[in-house]
Amino acid sequence: MQVTPRSRRLTRLNNWLFVVLLLGIVGLLAWLSARYNYQADWTAGARHSLSEASVKLLEQAKGPVTVTAFARDTRELRDHISDVIGRYQRYKADVALNFVNPDIDPARTQQMGVSADGEVVIEYGGRKELVEPFDLSEQNITNALQRLLRSGERWLVFLDGHGERRPHGEANRDLSLWVKQMEDKGFKARSVNLAENAAIPDNTAVLVISAPQVDVLPGEVKALQDYVARGGNLLWLGEPGPLRGLEPLARQLGVRFLPGIVVDLTTQLLGIQSAAIAAVTNYTPPHPVTKGFNLLTVFPLAAGLTVQAPQAWEGEGFLKTGENSWVETGKLSGKVQFDEKEDIRGPVTIGVSLTHDQDKAAQANKQQRVIVTGDGDFLSNQYLGNVGNLNLGMNIVNWLSEDERFLAIPAKAAPDTSLQLSRLQSGIIGFGFWIGVPVLLLAGGLTIWLRRRKR
């Protein structure tokens, strides 16, 4: 190619055009990166992204959320807080994060009730919740938001005085683990002994009756019936065997406890040895409590139920065992087999719900809700951790208290982030790094050197 003045000018022009276009592209990319944001979380279980449950909760918050972090000017601490709160800001633009140095503004720190460096105050709708620095995780922040979103107080009141499961007891049969989860979601729990106080508190969101061991006195039963007649919401965690004086309440609700214990052969296929532990795997017909619910739930020593709703009520079974179950009326000893003459073939209903649309003028169109289960062990400390039992228990209370917007919002389970290696595996990896890799590098270097010498 012949070089001429014209070709030189064209070359310079091309070079200048290339520089201008390159700078323009770089500037455009910088502008786009500042205006638009895209992030991808490739970690196992999406550990650096909000769970679907938290995203749904943010959709319920219609107003701004203010987060104030009382943290000293420590980069690591503030970066951690910004990272956690930033996940919420990506889904809700009006989540504001402010930092306050407690050393510089001690008056505001004391006013907010802050006592530790890194403590976070979340404010919404004129209310506030504090999250401790060592609890700064998605689960605890979402729980705090749930408490802020609930309107008014929600009291779970437990019938007491007859050997019932204790809401704050630590024994295997007690309910403290479940109650603790509900308290984290904004509920408050207390017990009531009707022998000492004949009236059930008016601010009761849900009354819980859980497996009395001795007979409930007639006057106490009358108080329970009056509570239901007034429109109170009820969760009755029943058990196989005698109703301990609660027969009038069962007749009032139209619920009948079948004699015997539910036997379910499906659980043996799941590795559970006892056939007296029933399982629910299919949640049909659809019900608000189990909408979108796809977790296995287990019910040890459950009673079968039938429901014939009273007039003006609607009742249905929403927890049913599978085809390989029945109500065993004989003894659970030896090889248990279905007896066509004595037993009741499954599927067996072990959970029923009743609803009653009350007088619109008097009750502001409030719907009264009742759930009766043939088992209370599924919410006990011993069995709560089985697959979906905790989530089902949370959904039941949310539905009974008419907080459907919080249904199916379970706590996000953290995946296993640890790597467990055997001694042999650790030895192989150590040998590979200390000996194998250097030998390979040395062999590669020698190979290249020999090839160059032959040329």
BATOR-614737 format. One record per residue (C-alpha): residue number from 0; residue in three letters; x negated, y, z negated. Coordinates in nm, 2 decimals. Example, Ala and Ser with C-alpha at 12.3 -4.5 7.8 and 13.67 -1.06 7.14 Angstrom:
2
<atom 0,"Ala",<-1.23,-0.45,-0.78>>;
<atom 1,"Ser",<-1.37,-0.11,-0.71>>;
//
This chain:
455
<atom 0,"Met",<0.00,0.00,0.00>>;
<atom 1,"Gln",<-0.14,0.34,0.10>>;
<atom 2,"Val",<-0.16,0.59,-0.18>>;
<atom 3,"Thr",<-0.03,0.93,-0.07>>;
<atom 4,"Pro",<0.07,1.25,-0.25>>;
<atom 5,"Arg",<0.43,1.15,-0.20>>;
<atom 6,"Ser",<0.38,0.81,-0.35>>;
<atom 7,"Arg",<0.20,0.96,-0.65>>;
<atom 8,"Arg",<0.50,1.20,-0.71>>;
<atom 9,"Leu",<0.75,0.91,-0.69>>;
<atom 10,"Thr",<0.54,0.71,-0.93>>;
<atom 11,"Arg",<0.53,0.99,-1.18>>;
<atom 12,"Leu",<0.91,1.05,-1.13>>;
<atom 13,"Asn",<0.98,0.68,-1.20>>;
<atom 14,"Asn",<0.76,0.69,-1.51>>;
<atom 15,"Trp",<0.94,1.00,-1.64>>;
<atom 16,"Leu",<1.28,0.85,-1.56>>;
<atom 17,"Phe",<1.18,0.53,-1.75>>;
<atom 18,"Val",<1.08,0.73,-2.05>>;
<atom 19,"Val",<1.40,0.94,-2.05>>;
<atom 20,"Leu",<1.62,0.64,-2.01>>;
<atom 21,"Leu",<1.43,0.45,-2.28>>;
<atom 22,"Leu",<1.46,0.74,-2.52>>;
<atom 23,"Gly",<1.83,0.78,-2.43>>;
<atom 24,"Ile",<1.90,0.41,-2.50>>;
<atom 25,"Val",<1.72,0.43,-2.83>>;
<atom 26,"Gly",<1.91,0.74,-2.93>>;
<atom 27,"Leu",<2.24,0.58,-2.82>>;
<atom 28,"Leu",<2.16,0.27,-3.03>>;
<atom 29,"Ala",<2.07,0.49,-3.33>>;
<atom 30,"Trp",<2.40,0.68,-3.29>>;
<atom 31,"Leu",<2.60,0.36,-3.26>>;
<atom 32,"Ser",<2.43,0.20,-3.56>>;
<atom 33,"Ala",<2.51,0.51,-3.77>>;
<atom 34,"Arg",<2.87,0.53,-3.66>>;
<atom 35,"Tyr",<2.96,0.16,-3.65>>;
<atom 36,"Asn",<2.86,-0.12,-3.89>>;
<atom 37,"Tyr",<2.85,-0.49,-3.83>>;
<atom 38,"Gln",<2.74,-0.75,-4.08>>;
<atom 39,"Ala",<2.73,-1.13,-4.06>>;
<atom 40,"Asp",<2.71,-1.36,-4.36>>;
<atom 41,"Trp",<2.54,-1.69,-4.26>>;
<atom 42,"Thr",<2.49,-1.82,-4.62>>;
<atom 43,"Ala",<2.65,-2.15,-4.73>>;
<atom 44,"Gly",<3.00,-2.07,-4.86>>;
<atom 45,"Ala",<2.97,-1.71,-4.75>>;
<atom 46,"Arg",<2.81,-1.62,-5.09>>;
<atom 47,"His",<2.75,-1.25,-4.99>>;
<atom 48,"Ser",<3.11,-1.19,-4.86>>;
<atom 49,"Leu",<3.44,-1.15,-5.03>>;
<atom 50,"Ser",<3.66,-1.46,-5.06>>;
<atom 51,"Glu",<3.99,-1.46,-4.88>>;
<atom 52,"Ala",<4.16,-1.43,-5.23>>;
<atom 53,"Ser",<3.98,-1.11,-5.31>>;
<atom 54,"Val",<4.06,-0.96,-4.96>>;
<atom 55,"Lys",<4.43,-1.04,-5.02>>;
<atom 56,"Leu",<4.42,-0.87,-5.35>>;
<atom 57,"Leu",<4.27,-0.56,-5.20>>;
<atom 58,"Glu",<4.56,-0.54,-4.96>>;
<atom 59,"Gln",<4.79,-0.51,-5.26>>;
<atom 60,"Ala",<4.61,-0.20,-5.39>>;
<atom 61,"Lys",<4.78,0.08,-5.21>>;
<atom 62,"Gly",<4.59,0.37,-5.38>>;
<atom 63,"Pro",<4.22,0.45,-5.43>>;
<atom 64,"Val",<4.00,0.25,-5.66>>;
<atom 65,"Thr",<3.72,0.43,-5.84>>;
<atom 66,"Val",<3.42,0.24,-5.97>>;
<atom 67,"Thr",<3.18,0.41,-6.21>>;
<atom 68,"Ala",<2.86,0.24,-6.29>>;
<atom 69,"Phe",<2.68,0.35,-6.60>>;
<atom 70,"Ala",<2.33,0.25,-6.51>>;
<atom 71,"Arg",<1.99,0.41,-6.57>>;
<atom 72,"Asp",<1.77,0.49,-6.27>>;
<atom 73,"Thr",<1.65,0.14,-6.23>>;
<atom 74,"Arg",<1.64,0.05,-5.86>>;
<atom 75,"Glu",<1.70,-0.33,-5.90>>;
<atom 76,"Leu",<2.01,-0.28,-6.12>>;
<atom 77,"Arg",<2.16,-0.01,-5.90>>;
<atom 78,"Asp",<2.09,-0.20,-5.59>>;
<atom 79,"His",<2.27,-0.51,-5.73>>;
<atom 80,"Ile",<2.57,-0.30,-5.83>>;
<atom 81,"Ser",<2.58,-0.14,-5.49>>;
<atom 82,"Asp",<2.56,-0.48,-5.32>>;
<atom 83,"Val",<2.85,-0.63,-5.52>>;
<atom 84,"Ile",<3.08,-0.32,-5.49>>;
<atom 85,"Gly",<2.98,-0.28,-5.12>>;
<atom 86,"Arg",<3.15,-0.60,-5.04>>;
<atom 87,"Tyr",<3.48,-0.45,-5.16>>;
<atom 88,"Gln",<3.41,-0.12,-4.97>>;
<atom 89,"Arg",<3.38,-0.31,-4.64>>;
<atom 90,"Tyr",<3.75,-0.42,-4.68>>;
<atom 91,"Lys",<3.89,-0.11,-4.85>>;
<atom 92,"Ala",<3.76,0.23,-4.74>>;
<atom 93,"Asp",<3.89,0.42,-5.05>>;
<atom 94,"Val",<3.68,0.22,-5.30>>;
<atom 95,"Ala",<3.45,0.48,-5.44>>;
<atom 96,"Leu",<3.13,0.40,-5.62>>;
<atom 97,"Asn",<2.97,0.66,-5.85>>;
<atom 98,"Phe",<2.66,0.62,-6.07>>;
<atom 99,"Val",<2.62,0.79,-6.41>>;
<atom 100,"Asn",<2.29,0.78,-6.61>>;
<atom 101,"Pro",<2.40,0.72,-6.97>>;
<atom 102,"Asp",<2.09,0.89,-7.10>>;
<atom 103,"Ile",<2.18,1.21,-6.91>>;
<atom 104,"Asp",<2.56,1.21,-6.98>>;
<atom 105,"Pro",<2.61,1.04,-7.32>>;
<atom 106,"Ala",<2.94,1.21,-7.39>>;
<atom 107,"Arg",<3.11,1.06,-7.08>>;
<atom 108,"Thr",<2.95,0.73,-7.16>>;
<atom 109,"Gln",<3.10,0.73,-7.51>>;
<atom 110,"Gln",<3.43,0.85,-7.38>>;
<atom 111,"Met",<3.46,0.56,-7.14>>;
<atom 112,"Gly",<3.38,0.31,-7.41>>;
<atom 113,"Val",<3.06,0.20,-7.24>>;
<atom 114,"Ser",<2.80,0.02,-7.46>>;
<atom 115,"Ala",<2.55,-0.14,-7.23>>;
<atom 116,"Asp",<2.33,-0.03,-6.94>>;
<atom 117,"Gly",<2.48,-0.14,-6.61>>;
<atom 118,"Glu",<2.84,-0.16,-6.74>>;
<atom 119,"Val",<3.10,-0.08,-6.47>>;
<atom 120,"Val",<3.43,0.09,-6.52>>;
<atom 121,"Ile",<3.70,0.02,-6.26>>;
<atom 122,"Glu",<3.99,0.27,-6.24>>;
<atom 123,"Tyr",<4.32,0.23,-6.06>>;
<atom 124,"Gly",<4.66,0.39,-6.10>>;
<atom 125,"Gly",<4.56,0.57,-6.42>>;
<atom 126,"Arg",<4.43,0.25,-6.59>>;
<atom 127,"Lys",<4.08,0.13,-6.64>>;
<atom 128,"Glu",<3.90,-0.20,-6.69>>;
<atom 129,"Leu",<3.54,-0.25,-6.81>>;
<atom 130,"Val",<3.31,-0.52,-6.66>>;
<atom 131,"Glu",<3.00,-0.61,-6.85>>;
<atom 132,"Pro",<2.66,-0.60,-6.66>>;
<atom 133,"Phe",<2.60,-0.97,-6.71>>;
<atom 134,"Asp",<2.95,-1.05,-6.57>>;
<atom 135,"Leu",<2.91,-0.84,-6.26>>;
<atom 136,"Ser",<3.04,-1.09,-6.00>>;
<atom 137,"Glu",<3.32,-1.12,-5.75>>;
<atom 138,"Gln",<3.53,-1.34,-5.98>>;
<atom 139,"Asn",<3.51,-1.09,-6.27>>;
<atom 140,"Ile",<3.57,-0.78,-6.06>>;
<atom 141,"Thr",<3.86,-0.94,-5.88>>;
<atom 142,"Asn",<4.00,-1.05,-6.22>>;
<atom 143,"Ala",<3.97,-0.69,-6.34>>;
<atom 144,"Leu",<4.15,-0.56,-6.03>>;
<atom 145,"Gln",<4.43,-0.82,-6.09>>;
<atom 146,"Arg",<4.48,-0.69,-6.45>>;
<atom 147,"Leu",<4.49,-0.33,-6.31>>;
<atom 148,"Leu",<4.75,-0.42,-6.05>>;
<atom 149,"Arg",<4.99,-0.59,-6.29>>;
<atom 150,"Ser",<5.26,-0.35,-6.40>>;
<atom 151,"Gly",<5.30,-0.35,-6.77>>;
<atom 152,"Glu",<5.21,-0.62,-7.01>>;
<atom 153,"Arg",<5.27,-0.99,-6.94>>;
<atom 154,"Trp",<5.32,-1.20,-7.25>>;
<atom 155,"Leu",<5.30,-1.58,-7.25>>;
<atom 156,"Val",<5.48,-1.68,-7.57>>;
<atom 157,"Phe",<5.42,-2.04,-7.69>>;
<atom 158,"Leu",<5.67,-2.22,-7.91>>;
<atom 159,"Asp",<5.49,-2.33,-8.23>>;
<atom 160,"Gly",<5.55,-2.52,-8.55>>;
<atom 161,"His",<5.62,-2.87,-8.42>>;
<atom 162,"Gly",<5.28,-3.00,-8.33>>;
<atom 163,"Glu",<5.28,-2.84,-7.98>>;
<atom 164,"Arg",<4.97,-2.79,-7.77>>;
<atom 165,"Arg",<4.80,-2.48,-7.91>>;
<atom 166,"Pro",<4.73,-2.20,-7.66>>;
<atom 167,"His",<4.39,-2.12,-7.82>>;
<atom 168,"Gly",<4.30,-2.46,-7.96>>;
<atom 169,"Glu",<3.98,-2.63,-7.86>>;
<atom 170,"Ala",<4.10,-3.00,-7.88>>;
<atom 171,"Asn",<4.14,-3.20,-7.56>>;
<atom 172,"Arg",<4.52,-3.18,-7.57>>;
<atom 173,"Asp",<4.53,-2.81,-7.62>>;
<atom 174,"Leu",<4.55,-2.53,-7.36>>;
<atom 175,"Ser",<4.28,-2.28,-7.44>>;
<atom 176,"Leu",<4.09,-2.32,-7.10>>;
<atom 177,"Trp",<4.41,-2.25,-6.90>>;
<atom 178,"Val",<4.52,-1.97,-7.13>>;
<atom 179,"Lys",<4.17,-1.81,-7.10>>;
<atom 180,"Gln",<4.21,-1.81,-6.72>>;
<atom 181,"Met",<4.55,-1.64,-6.75>>;
<atom 182,"Glu",<4.42,-1.38,-6.99>>;
<atom 183,"Asp",<4.14,-1.30,-6.75>>;
<atom 184,"Lys",<4.42,-1.24,-6.49>>;
<atom 185,"Gly",<4.59,-0.98,-6.72>>;
<atom 186,"Phe",<4.83,-1.19,-6.93>>;
<atom 187,"Lys",<4.84,-1.19,-7.31>>;
<atom 188,"Ala",<4.92,-1.50,-7.51>>;
<atom 189,"Arg",<5.07,-1.55,-7.86>>;
<atom 190,"Ser",<5.26,-1.82,-8.05>>;
<atom 191,"Val",<5.60,-1.79,-8.21>>;
<atom 192,"Asn",<5.74,-2.00,-8.49>>;
<atom 193,"Leu",<6.12,-1.98,-8.48>>;
<atom 194,"Ala",<6.14,-2.11,-8.84>>;
<atom 195,"Glu",<5.97,-1.79,-8.95>>;
<atom 196,"Asn",<6.10,-1.56,-8.69>>;
<atom 197,"Ala",<6.44,-1.66,-8.54>>;
<atom 198,"Ala",<6.41,-1.44,-8.24>>;
<atom 199,"Ile",<6.20,-1.47,-7.93>>;
<atom 200,"Pro",<6.02,-1.14,-7.86>>;
<atom 201,"Asp",<6.20,-0.92,-7.60>>;
<atom 202,"Asn",<5.88,-0.85,-7.41>>;
<atom 203,"Thr",<5.82,-1.22,-7.33>>;
<atom 204,"Ala",<5.74,-1.27,-6.97>>;
<atom 205,"Val",<5.73,-1.65,-6.99>>;
<atom 206,"Leu",<5.82,-1.88,-7.28>>;
<atom 207,"Val",<5.62,-2.20,-7.29>>;
<atom 208,"Ile",<5.74,-2.52,-7.46>>;
<atom 209,"Ser",<5.46,-2.78,-7.47>>;
<atom 210,"Ala",<5.51,-3.13,-7.61>>;
<atom 211,"Pro",<5.65,-3.08,-7.96>>;
<atom 212,"Gln",<5.56,-3.38,-8.18>>;
<atom 213,"Val",<5.84,-3.35,-8.43>>;
<atom 214,"Asp",<6.21,-3.26,-8.39>>;
<atom 215,"Val",<6.29,-2.89,-8.32>>;
<atom 216,"Leu",<6.56,-2.78,-8.57>>;
<atom 217,"Pro",<6.91,-2.71,-8.44>>;
<atom 218,"Gly",<6.88,-2.34,-8.52>>;
<atom 219,"Glu",<6.56,-2.32,-8.33>>;
<atom 220,"Val",<6.72,-2.50,-8.03>>;
<atom 221,"Lys",<7.00,-2.24,-8.04>>;
<atom 222,"Ala",<6.75,-1.96,-8.02>>;
<atom 223,"Leu",<6.59,-2.13,-7.72>>;
<atom 224,"Gln",<6.93,-2.16,-7.55>>;
<atom 225,"Asp",<7.01,-1.80,-7.63>>;
<atom 226,"Tyr",<6.68,-1.70,-7.47>>;
<atom 227,"Val",<6.77,-1.88,-7.15>>;
<atom 228,"Ala",<7.13,-1.75,-7.16>>;
<atom 229,"Arg",<6.99,-1.39,-7.18>>;
<atom 230,"Gly",<6.79,-1.44,-6.86>>;
<atom 231,"Gly",<6.45,-1.54,-7.00>>;
<atom 232,"Asn",<6.19,-1.73,-6.79>>;
<atom 233,"Leu",<6.08,-2.07,-6.92>>;
<atom 234,"Leu",<5.80,-2.32,-6.86>>;
<atom 235,"Trp",<5.88,-2.65,-7.03>>;
<atom 236,"Leu",<5.58,-2.89,-7.02>>;
<atom 237,"Gly",<5.76,-3.22,-7.11>>;
<atom 238,"Glu",<5.63,-3.56,-7.18>>;
<atom 239,"Pro",<5.77,-3.92,-7.16>>;
<atom 240,"Gly",<5.96,-4.03,-7.46>>;
<atom 241,"Pro",<6.21,-3.85,-7.69>>;
<atom 242,"Leu",<6.29,-3.49,-7.63>>;
<atom 243,"Arg",<6.24,-3.40,-8.00>>;
<atom 244,"Gly",<6.58,-3.23,-8.04>>;
<atom 245,"Leu",<6.56,-3.04,-7.71>>;
<atom 246,"Glu",<6.84,-3.25,-7.55>>;
<atom 247,"Pro",<7.09,-2.95,-7.56>>;
<atom 248,"Leu",<6.84,-2.73,-7.38>>;
<atom 249,"Ala",<6.79,-3.01,-7.11>>;
<atom 250,"Arg",<7.17,-3.03,-7.07>>;
<atom 251,"Gln",<7.19,-2.65,-7.04>>;
<atom 252,"Leu",<6.94,-2.66,-6.75>>;
<atom 253,"Gly",<7.08,-2.97,-6.59>>;
<atom 254,"Val",<6.75,-3.15,-6.62>>;
<atom 255,"Arg",<6.73,-3.52,-6.71>>;
<atom 256,"Phe",<6.41,-3.70,-6.82>>;
<atom 257,"Leu",<6.40,-4.05,-6.68>>;
<atom 258,"Pro",<6.30,-4.33,-6.93>>;
<atom 259,"Gly",<5.96,-4.47,-6.86>>;
<atom 260,"Ile",<5.63,-4.35,-6.73>>;
<atom 261,"Val",<5.53,-4.28,-6.37>>;
<atom 262,"Val",<5.29,-4.53,-6.22>>;
<atom 263,"Asp",<5.10,-4.43,-5.90>>;
<atom 264,"Leu",<4.88,-4.68,-5.71>>;
<atom 265,"Thr",<4.75,-4.39,-5.50>>;
<atom 266,"Thr",<4.52,-4.28,-5.78>>;
<atom 267,"Gln",<4.34,-4.61,-5.77>>;
<atom 268,"Leu",<4.24,-4.54,-5.41>>;
<atom 269,"Leu",<4.09,-4.22,-5.53>>;
<atom 270,"Gly",<3.87,-4.40,-5.79>>;
<atom 271,"Ile",<4.10,-4.34,-6.09>>;
<atom 272,"Gln",<4.12,-4.66,-6.29>>;
<atom 273,"Ser",<4.45,-4.59,-6.47>>;
<atom 274,"Ala",<4.77,-4.63,-6.27>>;
<atom 275,"Ala",<4.95,-4.42,-6.53>>;
<atom 276,"Ile",<4.79,-4.11,-6.38>>;
<atom 277,"Ala",<5.02,-3.98,-6.11>>;
<atom 278,"Ala",<4.89,-3.77,-5.82>>;
<atom 279,"Val",<5.06,-3.51,-5.59>>;
<atom 280,"Thr",<4.90,-3.47,-5.25>>;
<atom 281,"Asn",<5.19,-3.35,-5.04>>;
<atom 282,"Tyr",<5.38,-3.04,-5.15>>;
<atom 283,"Thr",<5.72,-3.07,-4.97>>;
<atom 284,"Pro",<5.97,-2.92,-4.94>>;
<atom 285,"Pro",<5.81,-2.58,-4.93>>;
<atom 286,"His",<5.82,-2.38,-5.25>>;
<atom 287,"Pro",<5.67,-2.04,-5.34>>;
<atom 288,"Val",<5.45,-2.20,-5.61>>;
<atom 289,"Thr",<5.28,-2.44,-5.37>>;
<atom 290,"Lys",<5.29,-2.23,-5.05>>;
<atom 291,"Gly",<4.97,-2.29,-4.87>>;
<atom 292,"Phe",<4.85,-2.52,-5.15>>;
<atom 293,"Asn",<4.65,-2.82,-5.03>>;
<atom 294,"Leu",<4.46,-2.94,-5.34>>;
<atom 295,"Leu",<4.52,-3.27,-5.51>>;
<atom 296,"Thr",<4.67,-3.24,-5.86>>;
<atom 297,"Val",<4.68,-3.52,-6.12>>;
<atom 298,"Phe",<4.93,-3.58,-6.40>>;
<atom 299,"Pro",<4.84,-3.83,-6.67>>;
<atom 300,"Leu",<5.14,-4.01,-6.84>>;
<atom 301,"Ala",<5.41,-3.82,-6.66>>;
<atom 302,"Ala",<5.79,-3.87,-6.69>>;
<atom 303,"Gly",<6.02,-3.86,-6.39>>;
<atom 304,"Leu",<6.28,-3.59,-6.36>>;
<atom 305,"Thr",<6.61,-3.53,-6.19>>;
<atom 306,"Val",<6.79,-3.19,-6.17>>;
<atom 307,"Gln",<7.16,-3.10,-6.12>>;
<atom 308,"Ala",<7.16,-2.72,-6.14>>;
<atom 309,"Pro",<7.43,-2.56,-6.35>>;
<atom 310,"Gln",<7.69,-2.34,-6.19>>;
<atom 311,"Ala",<7.53,-2.02,-6.03>>;
<atom 312,"Trp",<7.19,-2.18,-6.05>>;
<atom 313,"Glu",<6.97,-2.33,-5.78>>;
<atom 314,"Gly",<6.74,-2.62,-5.86>>;
<atom 315,"Glu",<6.49,-2.83,-5.66>>;
<atom 316,"Gly",<6.20,-3.07,-5.71>>;
<atom 317,"Phe",<5.87,-2.92,-5.60>>;
<atom 318,"Leu",<5.62,-3.17,-5.74>>;
<atom 319,"Lys",<5.67,-3.53,-5.61>>;
<atom 320,"Thr",<5.45,-3.83,-5.61>>;
<atom 321,"Gly",<5.39,-4.05,-5.30>>;
<atom 322,"Glu",<5.55,-4.37,-5.17>>;
<atom 323,"Asn",<5.32,-4.60,-5.38>>;
<atom 324,"Ser",<5.46,-4.48,-5.71>>;
<atom 325,"Trp",<5.75,-4.57,-5.93>>;
<atom 326,"Val",<5.89,-4.51,-6.28>>;
<atom 327,"Glu",<5.77,-4.80,-6.50>>;
<atom 328,"Thr",<6.02,-4.88,-6.77>>;
<atom 329,"Gly",<5.82,-5.17,-6.92>>;
<atom 330,"Lys",<5.49,-5.18,-7.10>>;
<atom 331,"Leu",<5.18,-5.05,-6.94>>;
<atom 332,"Ser",<4.97,-5.36,-7.02>>;
<atom 333,"Gly",<4.81,-5.63,-6.81>>;
<atom 334,"Lys",<4.89,-5.61,-6.44>>;
<atom 335,"Val",<5.16,-5.36,-6.38>>;
<atom 336,"Gln",<5.40,-5.44,-6.10>>;
<atom 337,"Phe",<5.71,-5.29,-5.96>>;
<atom 338,"Asp",<6.03,-5.46,-6.09>>;
<atom 339,"Glu",<6.32,-5.40,-5.85>>;
<atom 340,"Lys",<6.58,-5.46,-6.12>>;
<atom 341,"Glu",<6.43,-5.24,-6.40>>;
<atom 342,"Asp",<6.20,-4.98,-6.24>>;
<atom 343,"Ile",<6.28,-4.67,-6.02>>;
<atom 344,"Arg",<6.11,-4.67,-5.69>>;
<atom 345,"Gly",<5.92,-4.35,-5.58>>;
<atom 346,"Pro",<5.86,-4.09,-5.46>>;
<atom 347,"Val",<5.92,-3.96,-5.81>>;
<atom 348,"Thr",<5.99,-3.59,-5.89>>;
<atom 349,"Ile",<5.77,-3.48,-6.18>>;
<atom 350,"Gly",<5.83,-3.10,-6.15>>;
<atom 351,"Val",<6.15,-2.91,-6.09>>;
<atom 352,"Ser",<6.23,-2.54,-6.06>>;
<atom 353,"Leu",<6.55,-2.35,-6.13>>;
<atom 354,"Thr",<6.65,-2.00,-6.03>>;
<atom 355,"His",<6.94,-1.78,-6.13>>;
<atom 356,"Asp",<7.02,-1.45,-5.96>>;
<atom 357,"Gln",<7.15,-1.24,-6.25>>;
<atom 358,"Asp",<7.40,-0.96,-6.24>>;
<atom 359,"Lys",<7.26,-0.69,-6.01>>;
<atom 360,"Ala",<7.41,-0.40,-6.20>>;
<atom 361,"Ala",<7.28,-0.52,-6.54>>;
<atom 362,"Gln",<6.95,-0.67,-6.46>>;
<atom 363,"Ala",<6.83,-0.47,-6.16>>;
<atom 364,"Asn",<6.86,-0.78,-5.93>>;
<atom 365,"Lys",<6.62,-0.98,-6.15>>;
<atom 366,"Gln",<6.59,-1.35,-6.07>>;
<atom 367,"Gln",<6.56,-1.58,-6.37>>;
<atom 368,"Arg",<6.31,-1.86,-6.32>>;
<atom 369,"Val",<6.26,-2.19,-6.50>>;
<atom 370,"Ile",<6.01,-2.47,-6.44>>;
<atom 371,"Val",<6.02,-2.81,-6.61>>;
<atom 372,"Thr",<5.74,-3.07,-6.56>>;
<atom 373,"Gly",<5.73,-3.43,-6.68>>;
<atom 374,"Asp",<5.38,-3.38,-6.80>>;
<atom 375,"Gly",<5.18,-3.13,-6.99>>;
<atom 376,"Asp",<4.84,-3.30,-6.99>>;
<atom 377,"Phe",<4.76,-3.16,-6.64>>;
<atom 378,"Leu",<4.70,-2.82,-6.80>>;
<atom 379,"Ser",<4.52,-2.95,-7.11>>;
<atom 380,"Asn",<4.15,-2.89,-7.17>>;
<atom 381,"Gln",<4.08,-3.25,-7.09>>;
<atom 382,"Tyr",<4.24,-3.25,-6.74>>;
<atom 383,"Leu",<4.24,-2.89,-6.63>>;
<atom 384,"Gly",<3.92,-2.92,-6.43>>;
<atom 385,"Asn",<4.06,-3.19,-6.20>>;
<atom 386,"Val",<4.07,-3.06,-5.84>>;
<atom 387,"Gly",<4.37,-2.82,-5.82>>;
<atom 388,"Asn",<4.53,-2.84,-6.16>>;
<atom 389,"Leu",<4.40,-2.50,-6.27>>;
<atom 390,"Asn",<4.52,-2.33,-5.95>>;
<atom 391,"Leu",<4.86,-2.49,-5.98>>;
<atom 392,"Gly",<4.89,-2.38,-6.34>>;
<atom 393,"Met",<4.80,-2.02,-6.24>>;
<atom 394,"Asn",<5.05,-2.03,-5.95>>;
<atom 395,"Ile",<5.33,-2.16,-6.18>>;
<atom 396,"Val",<5.29,-1.87,-6.43>>;
<atom 397,"Asn",<5.26,-1.61,-6.16>>;
<atom 398,"Trp",<5.58,-1.73,-6.00>>;
<atom 399,"Leu",<5.77,-1.75,-6.33>>;
<atom 400,"Ser",<5.66,-1.39,-6.42>>;
<atom 401,"Glu",<5.76,-1.27,-6.07>>;
<atom 402,"Asp",<5.41,-1.19,-5.96>>;
<atom 403,"Glu",<5.42,-1.37,-5.63>>;
<atom 404,"Arg",<5.16,-1.14,-5.48>>;
<atom 405,"Phe",<4.90,-1.31,-5.70>>;
<atom 406,"Leu",<4.99,-1.66,-5.59>>;
<atom 407,"Ala",<4.72,-1.87,-5.43>>;
<atom 408,"Ile",<4.44,-1.64,-5.55>>;
<atom 409,"Pro",<4.21,-1.88,-5.72>>;
<atom 410,"Ala",<3.87,-1.80,-5.86>>;
<atom 411,"Lys",<3.60,-1.83,-5.60>>;
<atom 412,"Ala",<3.39,-2.14,-5.67>>;
<atom 413,"Ala",<3.02,-2.09,-5.62>>;
<atom 414,"Pro",<2.85,-2.35,-5.41>>;
<atom 415,"Asp",<2.56,-2.56,-5.53>>;
<atom 416,"Thr",<2.25,-2.35,-5.45>>;
<atom 417,"Ser",<2.00,-2.58,-5.62>>;
<atom 418,"Leu",<1.78,-2.84,-5.44>>;
<atom 419,"Gln",<1.72,-3.15,-5.64>>;
<atom 420,"Leu",<1.42,-3.36,-5.52>>;
<atom 421,"Ser",<1.31,-3.69,-5.64>>;
<atom 422,"Arg",<0.94,-3.75,-5.74>>;
<atom 423,"Leu",<0.87,-3.92,-5.41>>;
<atom 424,"Gln",<1.03,-3.64,-5.21>>;
<atom 425,"Ser",<0.83,-3.38,-5.40>>;
<atom 426,"Gly",<0.51,-3.58,-5.35>>;
<atom 427,"Ile",<0.57,-3.61,-4.97>>;
<atom 428,"Ile",<0.63,-3.23,-4.94>>;
<atom 429,"Gly",<0.32,-3.15,-5.15>>;
<atom 430,"Phe",<0.10,-3.39,-4.95>>;
<atom 431,"Gly",<0.23,-3.24,-4.63>>;
<atom 432,"Phe",<0.14,-2.88,-4.73>>;
<atom 433,"Trp",<-0.19,-2.95,-4.90>>;
<atom 434,"Ile",<-0.33,-3.22,-4.67>>;
<atom 435,"Gly",<-0.10,-3.27,-4.37>>;
<atom 436,"Val",<-0.08,-2.91,-4.24>>;
<atom 437,"Pro",<-0.46,-2.84,-4.28>>;
<atom 438,"Val",<-0.54,-3.17,-4.10>>;
<atom 439,"Leu",<-0.30,-3.08,-3.81>>;
<atom 440,"Leu",<-0.46,-2.73,-3.78>>;
<atom 441,"Leu",<-0.81,-2.88,-3.78>>;
<atom 442,"Ala",<-0.72,-3.14,-3.52>>;
<atom 443,"Gly",<-0.56,-2.87,-3.30>>;
<atom 444,"Gly",<-0.86,-2.65,-3.33>>;
<atom 445,"Leu",<-1.10,-2.94,-3.24>>;
<atom 446,"Thr",<-0.89,-3.04,-2.94>>;
<atom 447,"Ile",<-0.89,-2.68,-2.80>>;
<atom 448,"Trp",<-1.27,-2.65,-2.86>>;
<atom 449,"Leu",<-1.34,-2.98,-2.68>>;
<atom 450,"Arg",<-1.12,-2.89,-2.38>>;
<atom 451,"Arg",<-1.30,-2.56,-2.34>>;
<atom 452,"Arg",<-1.65,-2.73,-2.36>>;
<atom 453,"Lys",<-1.55,-2.96,-2.07>>;
<atom 454,"Arg",<-1.47,-2.67,-1.84>>;
//
